[in-house]
Amino acid sequence: MKQTLEKLQDTQLLAGSEAYASGLTIYKLFGSAADAGIPGADAIYDQLKQRFAGQGGPGKRADAPEQ
């Protein structure tokens, strides 16, 4: 029973990690689209920004290139 619970927890952790990575990719795409002036992209980016606020360090966009 303990082994089954551990496998379930591992699966939940992996699924959460994959969902976060996918969401971050979408966030970056909409950030780029907003920068490019694609109509409506800025509104979606602003909504996603609330979810990812504080994840990329102070004052950096998640998709900003390292300098």
N, C-alpha and C positions, 0 to 999 in steps of 0.2 A: 504494500500500500504506500509506503514512504517513497519508494522508487517511482511509482506512478505519479504521485504528487510533485516530486521533483521534476519529472519530465513535463508535466503540465505547466509548472512555473517557468521552466526553460522555454517552452513554446510560447507562453504569454510574453516573456521578455523579448524573444526574437521577433514576434509579431509587432510588438510595440516599437521596437527599434526600426524595423522595416517601414512601418507606417510613418514614423518621425522622419526618416531619411527621404521618403517619397514626398511628404509634405514640405520639407525643406527645399527639395528640388523645384517643386511648384512655386514656392515662395520666391526663389531666385529667378525663375522664369518670368513671373509677373513683375518682379523688380526691374528686370531688363526690358520688358515690354513697356513698363511705365516710363523708363528712361528714354525709350525710343519714341514715345508719344503715341502709342497705340491707344485708341479711344477705349475708355472703360477700365484699362489695366490698372490705373492708379487707384481706383476705388477698391478693386479686389486686393491689390498689394497692401493698401492701408488696413484692410480687414485682417489679412494674414499677418501683418506686422505686429498686431496685438499678441498673437500666439507666440511669435518668435522674438519678442522684445527681450533684450538682455542676454541673448544666446551667443552673440558674436563678439562680445567684448565692448568696451566703452566707445561710443561714437563711430562704430564701424557697421556698415551694412553687411549682411551675411554673405553677399556675393562680391564684396569689395576685394580687389586683388591685394595680396600682401606686398608691402614695400620694404 
